[in-house]
Amino acid sequence: MGRLRSLSRRVLDLATGPAKPLDVLAKELPPLVRRLPKDVDGSVEADLLARLPELLHGVDRTQLVRRLPSWAKVALHHLEHDDLDALHAALNLGLTDVRQFAAGVHEGEPVAHLPGWDDPSIPREAFVLADSETRFAGEVVRSRVVGDRFEAVFRAGFAHIDVPGAVPELTVLTPGVRAEWTGETSGHRGGAATWRETYDRSTWAVDVALSRLGPEQALEVEVEVRLAGRTATGRVGLVAAPDPIGPAVDTISLERGTIVVNGRGLDAAPTLESASVTLEATEFARLGSSFRAVFPATAERWGRGALPLPVGDYAVVSQGDALPLSADLAGWPTDLEDGPLVGHTTDVGLRLIKPRQRDENAMYGQRDLREAYAALEVDVDARAAMFQCYWAEVATDSQAAIHRELHRRDPRMRLYWGAVDHSVPLPEGAKRVVAGTREWYSALAASKYLVKNTEVGTYTRLRPGQVYLQTFHGQPFKRMGRPDFARRMAPWKAQYEATERRSAYWHVIALPYPEAAEFYREAYDWEGPAFDHGLPRTDSLLADDADEARRATRRLLGIRDDQVAVLHATTWREDLSRGDNTSADPGLLDVKALAEELGDDVVVLQRSHHSVARSDQRHGSGGGVVDVTDHPEINDLVLASDLAILDYSSVRFDYAITGKPMIFFVPDLEKYEQELRGFLFPFEESAPGPVVRDSGELAALVRDTAWSSEYAEAYAAFNQRFNRFHDGHAAERAVDGLLGWDG
C-alpha cells in the first residue's frame, strides 16, 4: 500500500507538480476516518495516527476550515489531542452522518451541532460546514404541460445548511426564465430534500412556453442560491414527459373510505396490487374510452377482519401488467389522505406511507420529536405498558403473550402497541399508537413497562420507575452481540453496539432456561436479572384452544383435512442484506417445484423472513404453495402444519414443542457457519431431524416420515435441553416478575 501510494504521488508530481498539503489532507483524512468503525484489527487507526504529522505538515489552518468536512475537523481535533476515547464516542454517535444533527449559524458561518458541540474545549470552527457540505441541492417536485405552457415546481437550496425560518435567496441564471417563490412544504412526498426544514420552504414555481423546451421536450434551468454567507449554483432539469399510448391511469384519489382510479382504454376491471395485497374492484364503469374503478381501502387478511390497507406501493394492474400513468399524474404527484390512510401518487401508482402528520413523516420533524421526548418530564403511569415487535409491522411474539396476561389480570390497564400503520391486527385490549407519532413518543415516555424484542432507538431515555423487558425473538443459537459485531467492526465499536447500544438499556431479560444466561453474559456483558423459566412466545402452542387454532388456520389457508401441510420457514442471510433491515430471499429452495413434485396430497406453506418481506419479495401462492410470509402469527402456522422444513431459523425451538417432524435443509451450512452468523454451539445439537444438503432429497422425506423414529431420542433430549420450561404458563411467570418489580 505504501509503495503504491508513493508511486502514485510521484506520477502525480510529474504531471501536475507536488500536491499541496491541504489537498492531500482533504483527500486522505476523511476516508480514513470513515473506515475507523470497521477497522477490525486497528491497522487503519494505527496508520492514521502515524501519518497524522505528515498529513498536517505545511497545512494552512485558516484554509482548512472551508476545505475539510465538519465531522472530519472534529475527528482531527480528537486525533491531535490523542483523545481516542472521545473520537470513538463521537463516531459511535454517528459523527460522520451530518444529516441527523441540528444545525445553525455561528458567527456568520453555517455549523452542524455534531457530537462535541457542547464541549467548549473544541474550537467552534471545527463544526463549520465545509464548502463540499454546502453544495447545491435541488430537485423537481412536480411538472406538467398545460396547453402551450409548461409548469413546474422545484426545490433549490443547500445540502446541510439549516437556518430555521430562513429561505435561500434565488437567482435564475437562465435567460428568459423567472421563478416565483411558493414556500410550500413537501407534504408527504418528500425525498432527500426533506432532511432540512429550509428545503421544505425553498420551493419555486416556473411557467414557461412549451416551445422553450425545444424538440427534446427538456430544459435545464441554472440557478444560484445564497444563504448564511454561502453561494452555490446548480441546474434543475425540466422535462415534459410524453403521454402513454394505450391504456393508462389518469387520476388516483382517496374518497370516503375507497380508492378511486380513473383512466382510459380498459374494457374489464383492473386490480390494485402491492407486494402483500391484491384488491378486486367493487365498482367498474365505462364511459366511452374512459373507465372508473373503485377499490376498498380495507382488506380482510388472515381472518383478522377488515383493516385499513398496509403501507406499500400499489399499482393498477390489468392482465398481469401494471398500467402506466398519464403524464400529468406521473409528473404532478399529489398528497392523499383519508381517515387512517396517508400517501401520495408516484410515477407508478399509489404509495401508502406511515399514517402520521406531515412533520412526523419528515426526518427533520422526527429529530425535533426525539429532542422533545428526551427533554420531556412526565410522571410514569404505573398502569400502562408499551409493546412493540420488530419494526412495528406485527403484534406477536412474547409481547402478545404478556399483553394477554396483563389484560386478563386487569382489563382497565392501558396497553399501548407501537404499530407501523392501522393494518396491524392487535390483541384485545390494545391501544394502537402509530410508531413515530407524538402519541407514540408520549407513550414511550410515560409507560411503566416497556416490552420489546429488538433494540430501542438511541434517542431512548428511560425515566425513573420505568422497567424495560427485553424478550428477544427466539432462543439463542446464532452468534450475536460482541462476538458477532467483532467480525466486522472495530473492537470499541463492537463493545458499544453490544453494551451502550443494547444491554445498557435492559432492566431484565427473558430466557428460555437459566443456562442461556451465559450467552448474554458473553455477548452483551449482561449480569442483570432474567425471567429465565420459559419464553412467553411459546404459550399459545400449548394453550387450551391450540387444536381449534390449528383447525381455523387450516380452513383459512384452504388446507383440506386429508392434506399434509409442510411449513417451509427460512432465516435471512446477512450477505444478501443492504443493512436497512431488508434482505433478498436466499432462493435456495424452489418451493413451487417441490410442491409440484409432492402432488395434491401436500401443500407447502412458504414463510420467508420478515427482512425479506420488507424487500417486497414474495414467492406467491398457487400450484400447491401458500405464501404465508405476511401472516401475522407464526404460531398459528406451526399449529396448522404437520411437518417443517427449516434452516437456521429459531422457529425450530418452538416447533419442537409440538413434537412434529422437522427436516433441516442447509445447503450453505459451511458458509453460514464460517462466513456469516455462525453458531453458539454445533448446529447438529439443535437439529433433531435429517440434515439435508440436496433439495432433491426433500420430497421423499416429506412423503414418508418413518425416519422420525430414528430421531425420537434426539428429539426428546432436544426438548429436555431447550424447552423444559415451556409449559404454556411462561407469560404468567413473566407478568408476576413485572408486576412485582422493585427495581
C-alpha positions in Angstrom: 0.0 0.0 0.0 2.8 2.4 1.0 4.7 1.8 -2.3 1.6 2.2 -4.4 0.8 5.5 -2.6 4.4 6.8 -3.1 4.3 5.7 -6.8 1.0 7.4 -7.4 2.3 10.6 -5.8 5.4 10.6 -8.0 3.3 10.1 -11.1 1.1 13.0 -10.0 4.1 15.2 -9.2 5.4 14.6 -12.7 2.1 15.6 -14.2 1.0 18.5 -12.1 3.7 19.3 -9.7 3.8 18.5 -5.9 0.3 18.2 -4.3 -0.5 21.0 -1.9 -0.5 19.8 1.8 -4.1 20.9 2.2 -5.2 18.9 -0.9 -3.5 15.8 0.5 -5.2 16.2 3.9 -8.6 16.9 2.4 -8.4 13.9 0.2 -6.9 11.3 2.6 -8.2 12.1 6.1 -12.0 11.8 5.6 -12.0 8.3 4.1 -9.6 7.1 6.8 -11.9 8.4 9.5 -14.9 6.9 7.8 -13.2 3.5 7.9 -12.4 3.6 11.6 -15.7 1.9 12.8 -14.9 -1.1 10.5 -11.2 -1.2 11.5 -11.3 -4.7 12.8 -7.6 -5.1 13.6 -6.8 -1.4 14.4 -4.4 -1.1 11.4 -6.3 1.8 9.9 -6.2 3.8 13.2 -2.5 3.0 13.7 -1.7 4.1 10.2 -3.7 7.3 10.6 -2.0 8.2 13.9 1.4 7.5 12.4 0.7 9.6 9.3 -1.0 12.5 11.0 2.1 14.7 11.3 2.8 14.1 7.6 -0.8 14.9 6.6 -0.7 18.1 8.7 2.7 19.3 7.6 2.5 22.6 5.8 -1.3 22.9 6.0 -2.7 26.4 6.2 -5.1 26.1 9.2 -7.2 29.1 8.1 -8.0 27.4 4.8 -8.7 24.0 6.5 -12.0 25.3 7.9 -13.7 25.5 4.5 -11.9 22.6 2.9 -12.3 19.8 5.5 -15.8 18.4 6.3 -17.1 19.4 9.7 -17.1 15.9 11.0 -13.5 15.4 9.8 -12.4 18.5 11.6 -14.0 17.3 14.8 -12.2 13.9 14.3 -8.9 15.8 13.6 -9.3 17.7 16.9 -9.6 14.4 18.9 -6.7 12.9 17.0 -4.4 15.8 17.6 -5.2 15.7 21.3 -4.6 12.0 21.4 -8.1 11.5 22.7 -9.2 8.3 21.0 -11.9 7.6 23.6 -13.6 10.9 22.6 -13.2 10.1 18.9 -14.7 6.7 19.3 -17.6 8.1 21.3 -18.3 10.6 18.6 -18.2 8.0 15.9 -20.5 5.8 17.9 -23.0 8.6 18.0 -22.9 9.0 14.2 -20.3 11.7 13.8 -19.9 11.2 10.0 -23.6 11.5 9.2 -24.2 15.3 9.4 -27.8 14.9 8.3 -29.0 13.6 11.6 -27.8 16.6 13.7 -29.2 20.0 14.3 -27.5 22.9 12.6 -27.5 26.7 12.6 -25.3 29.7 12.2 -22.4 30.7 14.5 -20.6 34.0 14.0 -21.9 34.2 10.4 -20.8 30.6 9.4 -23.1 27.6 9.0 -22.3 24.9 11.5 -23.5 21.4 12.4 -24.2 20.6 16.0 -22.1 17.4 15.9 -21.1 15.2 18.9 -18.9 17.5 21.0 -20.8 20.7 20.2 -21.5 21.2 23.9 -17.8 20.7 24.7 -16.2 24.2 24.9 -12.7 22.8 24.5 -13.4 22.0 20.9 -13.0 25.1 18.7 -16.2 26.3 17.1 -14.5 26.4 13.7 -14.3 22.6 13.8 -18.1 22.5 13.4 -18.2 24.9 10.4 -19.6 23.2 7.3 -17.1 22.9 4.5 -17.8 24.1 1.0 -18.4 20.5 0.0 -21.1 20.2 2.6 -22.9 23.3 1.5 -23.2 22.3 -2.1 -26.3 23.0 -4.2 -29.3 20.6 -3.7 -32.2 20.8 -6.0 -35.0 18.6 -7.4 -38.2 19.0 -9.3 -41.2 18.5 -7.1 -43.7 18.2 -10.0 -44.2 19.4 -13.6 -46.9 19.3 -16.2 -48.0 20.7 -19.6 -51.0 23.0 -19.7 -51.9 23.9 -23.2 -48.9 25.6 -24.7 -47.3 26.2 -21.3 -45.0 24.2 -19.1 -45.4 24.5 -15.3 -43.0 23.2 -12.7 -42.3 23.5 -9.0 -38.8 22.8 -7.8 -36.7 23.0 -4.7 -33.4 24.7 -4.6 -31.2 25.1 -1.5 -28.1 23.8 0.2 -27.1 20.4 1.5 -27.0 20.6 5.3 -27.4 24.3 5.8 -30.2 24.6 8.3 -31.4 28.1 9.4 -34.9 27.8 10.9 -37.2 30.3 9.4 -34.8 31.4 6.6 -35.1 30.7 2.9 -32.3 30.9 0.4 -32.2 33.8 -2.0 -32.5 32.6 -5.5 -31.5 34.0 -8.9 -32.3 32.3 -12.1 -29.3 32.5 -14.4 -31.0 31.0 -17.4 -32.2 33.9 -19.6 -35.9 34.4 -20.1 -36.9 32.1 -17.2 -38.4 33.6 -14.0 -39.1 31.8 -10.7 -41.6 32.7 -8.1 -41.2 31.6 -4.5 -44.1 29.4 -3.3 -42.9 28.4 0.1 -45.0 25.3 0.0 -44.0 22.3 2.2 -43.0 19.0 0.9 -46.1 17.3 2.3 -46.0 13.6 2.3 -43.9 13.4 -0.9 -40.6 14.5 0.4 -37.5 12.9 -0.9 -33.9 13.6 0.1 -34.6 17.3 0.3 -36.8 16.9 3.4 -33.9 16.4 5.6 -33.8 20.1 6.3 -36.7 22.5 7.1 -35.2 25.1 4.8 -35.7 22.7 1.9 -39.3 22.3 2.7 -39.8 26.1 2.2 -37.3 26.5 -0.5 -39.7 25.9 -3.4 -40.2 27.9 -6.5 -42.6 27.8 -9.4 -41.7 28.4 -13.1 -44.0 28.8 -16.0 -42.5 28.9 -19.5 -43.7 28.5 -23.0 -43.7 24.8 -24.0 -41.7 25.9 -27.1 -38.8 26.8 -24.7 -38.2 23.1 -24.0 -37.3 22.5 -27.6 -37.8 19.4 -29.7 -36.4 17.2 -26.9 -39.1 18.5 -24.5 -36.4 19.3 -21.9 -34.8 22.5 -20.5 -32.0 22.8 -17.9 -32.5 25.8 -15.7 -29.4 27.2 -14.0 -30.0 28.8 -10.6 -27.9 30.4 -7.9 -28.8 30.2 -4.2 -27.4 32.2 -1.3 -27.8 31.6 2.5 -25.8 32.1 5.6 -22.9 33.6 3.7 -22.6 30.7 1.2 -23.4 30.7 -2.5 -23.9 27.7 -4.7 -25.1 27.2 -8.3 -26.8 24.2 -9.9 -29.1 23.0 -12.6 -32.6 21.7 -12.4 -33.8 19.6 -15.3 -37.4 20.4 -16.6 -38.8 17.6 -18.7 -42.2 17.3 -20.3 -42.9 13.5 -20.3 -44.9 12.1 -23.2 -48.3 10.8 -22.5 -48.5 6.9 -22.8 -50.2 5.4 -25.8 -52.9 2.9 -25.0 -54.5 2.1 -21.6 -53.4 4.5 -18.8 -54.4 5.8 -15.4 -55.4 9.4 -15.3 -56.2 10.0 -11.6 -56.0 8.2 -8.2 -57.8 9.5 -5.2 -58.9 8.5 -1.7 -62.6 9.2 -1.3 -64.7 8.3 1.7 -63.1 5.0 2.6 -62.4 3.9 -1.0 -59.6 4.3 -3.6 -60.9 5.6 -6.9 -59.0 5.2 -10.1 -59.9 6.9 -13.3 -58.3 6.1 -16.6 -58.8 5.1 -20.2 -58.5 2.1 -22.6 -59.8 -0.8 -20.4 -62.8 -3.0 -21.1 -62.5 -5.1 -17.9 -61.9 -4.1 -14.3 -58.3 -3.9 -13.2 -56.9 -5.0 -9.8 -54.9 -2.8 -7.3 -51.8 -4.7 -6.2 -49.0 -4.4 -3.7 -46.4 -6.9 -2.7 -48.8 -8.2 0.0 -52.3 -7.3 -1.1 -54.4 -7.8 -4.2 -57.7 -5.8 -4.3 -60.6 -6.5 -6.6 -62.7 -3.6 -7.9 -66.0 -3.2 -6.1 -67.2 -1.0 -8.9 -66.2 -0.7 -12.6 -67.9 1.6 -15.1 -67.0 2.7 -18.7 -67.9 5.9 -20.5 -66.6 5.9 -24.0 -62.9 5.1 -23.8 -62.7 6.2 -20.1 -63.2 4.0 -17.1 -63.8 4.4 -13.4 -62.7 1.7 -10.9 -63.4 1.8 -7.2 -61.4 -0.3 -4.7 -61.9 -0.8 -1.0 -59.5 1.0 1.3 -59.6 -2.0 3.6 -58.6 -5.7 3.3 -59.6 -8.8 5.0 -56.4 -10.7 5.6 -55.7 -13.8 7.5 -59.1 -13.9 9.3 -58.3 -10.8 11.3 -61.3 -8.8 10.0 -61.3 -5.9 7.6 -58.5 -3.4 8.4 -57.0 -0.4 6.5 -54.5 -1.2 3.9 -50.9 -1.6 4.8 -48.1 0.7 3.8 -46.6 0.0 0.4 -46.6 0.7 -3.3 -49.8 -0.1 -5.2 -50.1 -0.5 -8.9 -53.2 -0.7 -11.1 -52.8 -4.0 -12.9 -54.6 -5.3 -16.0 -53.9 -8.7 -17.4 -50.8 -9.1 -15.3 -49.2 -5.8 -16.3 -49.1 -2.5 -14.4 -50.9 0.3 -16.2 -48.7 3.3 -17.0 -49.8 6.7 -15.5 -50.7 9.6 -17.6 -48.0 12.2 -18.0 -50.0 14.6 -15.8 -50.4 12.1 -13.0 -46.8 10.9 -13.1 -45.3 14.4 -13.3 -47.7 16.1 -10.9 -47.9 13.9 -7.8 -50.3 14.8 -5.1 -50.8 14.2 -1.4 -53.6 11.9 -0.4 -55.2 11.5 3.0 -58.5 9.8 4.1 -59.0 8.6 7.6 -56.3 6.1 8.5 -54.7 6.2 5.1 -51.9 8.6 4.2 -50.0 8.6 0.9 -49.3 10.2 -2.4 -49.2 9.3 -6.0 -45.9 8.3 -7.6 -44.8 7.6 -11.1 -46.0 4.0 -10.9 -49.2 4.4 -8.9 -50.2 4.9 -5.2 -47.8 4.9 -2.3 -49.3 4.5 1.1 -46.9 5.7 3.9 -47.0 5.7 7.6 -50.2 7.5 8.7 -48.6 10.3 10.5 -48.6 14.1 10.4 -46.5 15.8 7.8 -43.8 16.8 10.1 -43.8 13.4 11.8 -43.0 11.9 8.4 -40.0 14.1 7.8 -36.6 13.4 9.2 -36.4 17.0 10.4 -39.6 16.6 12.2 -38.5 13.3 13.7 -35.4 14.9 15.0 -37.5 17.6 16.8 -39.8 15.0 18.2 -36.9 13.0 19.6 -35.4 16.1 21.2 -38.7 16.9 22.8 -39.2 13.4 24.0 -35.7 13.3 25.6 -36.5 16.6 27.4 -40.0 15.6 28.5 -40.5 15.4 32.2 -43.5 13.2 32.9 -44.8 11.0 35.7 -44.6 7.3 34.9 -48.0 5.7 34.6 -47.9 2.5 36.8 -50.9 1.0 35.0 -49.5 1.5 31.5 -47.4 -0.8 29.3 -46.0 -0.3 25.8 -45.3 -3.2 23.5 -43.6 -3.4 20.1 -42.4 -6.3 17.9 -39.6 -6.0 15.4 -40.1 -2.8 13.5 -43.8 -2.4 14.4 -45.2 -4.5 11.5 -46.8 -7.2 13.7 -48.1 -7.8 17.2 -46.9 -11.2 18.1 -44.0 -13.0 19.9 -43.6 -12.8 23.7 -45.1 -9.3 23.6 -48.5 -10.6 22.6 -48.5 -13.3 25.3 -47.5 -10.9 28.0 -50.2 -8.4 26.8 -52.9 -11.1 27.0 -51.9 -12.0 30.6 -51.8 -8.3 31.7 -55.2 -7.7 30.1 -56.6 -10.8 31.8 -55.5 -9.6 35.2 -56.5 -6.0 34.7 -58.8 -5.2 31.7 -58.5 -1.5 32.6 -54.7 -1.4 32.2 -53.5 0.9 29.4 -51.7 -1.4 26.9 -50.1 0.6 24.1 -48.9 -1.1 20.9 -46.4 0.6 18.5 -47.7 -0.2 15.0 -46.4 0.9 11.6 -50.0 1.6 10.4 -53.6 0.7 11.0 -53.4 -2.6 9.1 -51.6 -4.4 12.0 -54.0 -6.6 13.9 -53.7 -6.0 17.7 -54.8 -8.2 20.6 -57.9 -7.5 22.6 -57.5 -4.5 24.9 -54.7 -2.9 22.9 -54.4 0.8 22.2 -52.8 1.5 18.8 -50.1 4.2 18.6 -48.5 4.6 15.2 -44.8 4.4 15.6 -43.0 7.8 15.4 -46.1 9.9 16.2 -46.3 12.3 19.1 -48.6 9.9 20.8 -46.1 7.1 20.4 -43.3 9.2 21.9 -45.6 10.1 24.8 -46.5 6.5 25.5 -42.8 5.6 25.3 -42.0 8.3 27.9 -44.9 7.6 30.3 -45.5 3.8 30.3 -44.1 1.9 33.3 -43.5 -1.3 31.4 -41.7 -1.3 28.1 -41.6 -4.7 26.4 -39.7 -5.2 23.1 -37.9 -8.0 21.2 -35.4 -5.7 19.3 -33.2 -2.9 20.4 -34.6 0.5 21.3 -33.7 3.7 19.4 -30.5 5.5 20.5 -32.7 8.5 21.5 -34.5 6.4 24.2 -34.4 7.8 27.7 -35.7 5.5 30.4 -37.4 7.5 33.2 -37.1 6.6 36.9 -39.8 3.9 37.6 -39.8 2.5 34.0 -39.0 -1.2 33.5 -37.6 -2.4 30.2 -38.1 -6.1 29.5 -36.1 -7.3 26.5 -37.6 -10.6 25.3 -35.5 -11.1 22.2 -37.2 -13.0 19.4 -36.4 -16.7 19.8 -33.9 -18.9 21.6 -30.2 -18.1 21.5 -28.4 -20.1 18.9 -26.8 -17.9 16.3 -23.7 -15.8 17.1 -24.8 -12.5 18.5 -23.6 -9.4 20.3 -20.0 -8.5 20.6 -18.6 -11.8 19.1 -20.8 -11.2 16.1 -20.1 -7.5 15.8 -16.3 -8.0 16.2 -16.2 -9.8 12.9 -17.0 -6.6 11.0 -16.4 -3.8 13.5 -13.5 -2.2 15.4 -13.4 -3.6 19.0 -14.5 -0.3 20.5 -17.5 -0.2 18.1 -18.4 -3.8 18.8 -18.3 -3.1 22.6 -20.5 0.0 22.1 -23.1 -1.9 20.0 -23.3 -4.7 22.5 -23.5 -2.7 25.7 -24.3 1.0 25.5 -26.4 0.5 22.4 -28.2 -2.6 23.8 -27.7 -4.1 27.2 -27.3 -0.8 29.0 -31.0 -0.2 28.4 -32.2 -3.5 29.8 -33.6 -3.9 33.2 -34.5 -7.6 32.8 -34.3 -10.1 30.0 -36.4 -13.2 29.1 -34.7 -16.5 28.7 -35.9 -20.0 27.8 -33.8 -21.6 30.5 -31.4 -20.4 33.2 -28.2 -21.7 31.5 -28.9 -19.4 28.5 -27.7 -16.5 30.6 -24.1 -17.4 29.8 -24.7 -16.5 26.1 -25.9 -13.0 27.1 -23.0 -12.5 29.5 -20.5 -13.2 26.8 -22.4 -11.3 24.0 -23.6 -8.3 25.9 -21.8 -8.3 29.3 -25.1 -8.9 30.9 -25.0 -9.6 34.6 -28.6 -8.4 35.4 -31.7 -10.3 36.3 -33.7 -12.6 34.0 -37.1 -14.2 33.7 -35.5 -17.5 32.9 -38.2 -20.1 33.0 -39.5 -20.1 29.5 -40.3 -17.7 26.7 -43.9 -16.4 26.7 -44.0 -16.6 22.9 -44.5 -20.4 23.2 -47.6 -20.3 25.4 -50.1 -20.4 22.6 -48.6 -23.6 21.2 -49.8 -25.3 24.4 -53.0 -23.3 25.1 -56.4 -25.0 25.6 -57.5 -23.6 22.2 -54.5 -24.8 20.2 -56.4 -27.5 18.4 -59.1 -25.0 17.4 -56.4 -22.6 16.2 -55.0 -25.4 14.1 -58.4 -26.1 12.5 -59.3 -22.5 12.0 -55.9 -21.7 10.4 -56.1 -24.7 8.0 -59.6 -23.6 6.9 -58.4 -20.1 6.4 -55.5 -21.3 4.2 -57.6 -23.7 2.3 -55.8 -26.8 3.5 -58.0 -30.0 3.3 -58.2 -32.4 6.2 -56.5 -35.1 4.1 -53.6 -32.8 3.0 -50.2 -32.7 4.7 -49.1 -29.1 5.4 -45.4 -28.5 5.2 -44.1 -25.3 6.8 -41.0 -24.0 5.0 -39.5 -21.3 7.1 -36.2 -19.7 6.5 -34.0 -17.1 8.1 -32.2 -14.2 6.3 -28.6 -14.1 5.1 -26.6 -11.1 6.0 -24.6 -11.1 2.8 -27.9 -10.5 1.0 -28.8 -7.5 3.2 -28.4 -3.9 2.4 -28.1 -3.0 6.0 -31.5 -1.4 6.2 -33.4 -4.3 7.8 -34.2 -5.8 4.4 -32.7 -8.8 2.7 -33.1 -10.6 -0.6 -34.6 -14.1 -0.5 -31.8 -16.8 -0.2 -33.6 -18.7 -3.0 -32.1 -22.0 -2.0 -35.3 -24.0 -2.4 -37.7 -23.9 -5.3 -40.9 -24.3 -3.3 -43.2 -24.4 -6.3 -41.1 -27.2 -7.9 -41.2 -29.1 -4.6 -45.0 -28.7 -4.3 -45.4 -29.9 -7.9 -43.3 -33.0 -7.2 -45.3 -33.7 -4.0 -48.6 -33.5 -5.7 -52.1 -32.7 -4.5 -51.8 -34.5 -1.2 -49.3 -31.9 0.1 -49.4 -28.1 0.5 -46.3 -26.1 1.2 -46.6 -23.0 3.5 -43.9 -20.6 2.4 -42.8 -18.4 5.3 -40.0 -16.0 4.3 -38.1 -14.0 6.9 -39.6 -10.6 7.8 -36.5 -8.8 6.4 -37.2 -10.5 3.1 -40.8 -9.3 3.4 -39.6 -5.7 3.8 -37.8 -6.0 0.4 -41.2 -6.8 -1.2 -40.2 -10.2 -2.3 -42.8 -13.0 -2.3 -42.9 -16.5 -3.7 -46.6 -16.1 -4.4 -49.4 -18.6 -3.9 -50.7 -21.3 -6.3 -49.7 -24.7 -7.5 -49.6 -26.2 -4.1 -47.9 -23.3 -2.4 -49.5 -20.8 0.0 -47.3 -17.8 0.7 -47.8 -17.1 4.4 -44.9 -14.6 4.7 -47.3 -11.8 5.7 -49.3 -14.0 8.2 -49.3 -12.1 11.5 -48.8 -15.1 13.8 -46.2 -17.7 13.2 -47.5 -20.0 16.0 -50.8 -20.4 14.1 -48.7 -21.7 11.1 -46.7 -24.0 13.4 -50.0 -25.5 14.7 -51.6 -25.7 11.2 -48.7 -27.6 9.7 -47.8 -31.3 10.0 -44.1 -31.1 9.2 -41.4 -28.4 8.8 -38.5 -27.8 6.5 -36.3 -25.4 8.4 -32.7 -24.0 8.2 -31.1 -21.9 11.0 -34.3 -20.2 12.0 -35.2 -20.1 15.7 -38.6 -21.4 14.7 -37.2 -25.0 15.3 -37.1 -24.5 19.0 -40.8 -23.6 19.1 -41.7 -26.2 16.5 -40.2 -29.0 18.7 -42.8 -28.2 21.4 -45.4 -29.7 19.1 -43.4 -33.0 18.6 -43.9 -32.9 14.8 -41.2 -33.9 12.4 -38.5 -31.4 11.3 -36.2 -31.6 8.3 -33.2 -29.3 8.1 -32.4 -28.1 4.6 -29.0 -26.4 4.9 -27.1 -26.4 1.6 -25.0 -23.4 2.7 -24.1 -24.8 6.2 -20.3 -24.3 6.0 -20.7 -20.8 4.6 -23.3 -19.8 7.2 -21.1 -21.1 10.0 -17.8 -19.8 8.8 -18.6 -16.6 6.9 -21.9 -15.4 8.1 -23.6 -15.5 11.5 -22.2 -18.8 12.8 -23.4 -20.6 15.9 -23.1 -20.6 19.7 -22.9 -24.4 19.7 -22.7 -27.0 17.0 -25.7 -27.0 14.6 -26.3 -30.7 14.8 -27.1 -30.3 18.6 -30.2 -28.2 17.7 -31.3 -30.3 14.7 -33.2 -33.4 15.8 -34.1 -34.5 12.2 -32.5 -35.2 8.9 -29.8 -32.6 7.8 -30.2 -32.3 4.1 -27.9 -30.5 1.5 -29.6 -31.6 -1.7 -33.2 -30.4 -2.3 -33.8 -33.5 -4.4 -34.0 -35.5 -1.2 -36.8 -33.5 0.4 -39.8 -34.9 -1.4 -39.1 -38.5 -0.3 -38.6 -37.4 3.3 -41.9 -35.5 3.2 -43.9 -38.4 1.7 -42.6 -40.9 4.2 -41.8 -39.8 7.7 -40.9 -43.2 9.1 -37.5 -41.8 9.6 -38.8 -39.7 12.5 -38.5 -42.7 14.9 -34.7 -42.6 14.3 -34.6 -39.2 15.9 -37.0 -39.8 18.8 -34.2 -40.0 21.3 -32.5 -36.9 20.0 -35.9 -35.1 19.8 -36.6 -35.8 23.5 -33.1 -34.7 24.5 -33.6 -31.5 22.5 -36.8 -30.7 24.3 -35.4 -31.5 27.6 -32.5 -29.1 27.0 -34.3 -26.3 25.3 -38.0 -26.5 26.1 -38.3 -28.0 29.6 -39.8 -24.7 31.0 -42.2 -24.3 28.2 -45.5 -25.4 29.7 -48.0 -22.8 28.5 -47.5 -20.6 31.5 -44.4 -18.6 30.8 -46.3 -15.4 30.4 -47.8 -15.8 33.8 -44.4 -16.0 35.4 -43.1 -13.0 33.4 -46.0 -10.9 34.4 -45.6 -11.9 38.0 -42.0 -10.7 37.7 -43.0 -7.4 36.1 -45.8 -6.6 38.5 -43.6 -7.4 41.4 -40.6 -5.5 40.1 -38.9 -3.3 42.7 -36.0 -2.2 40.6 
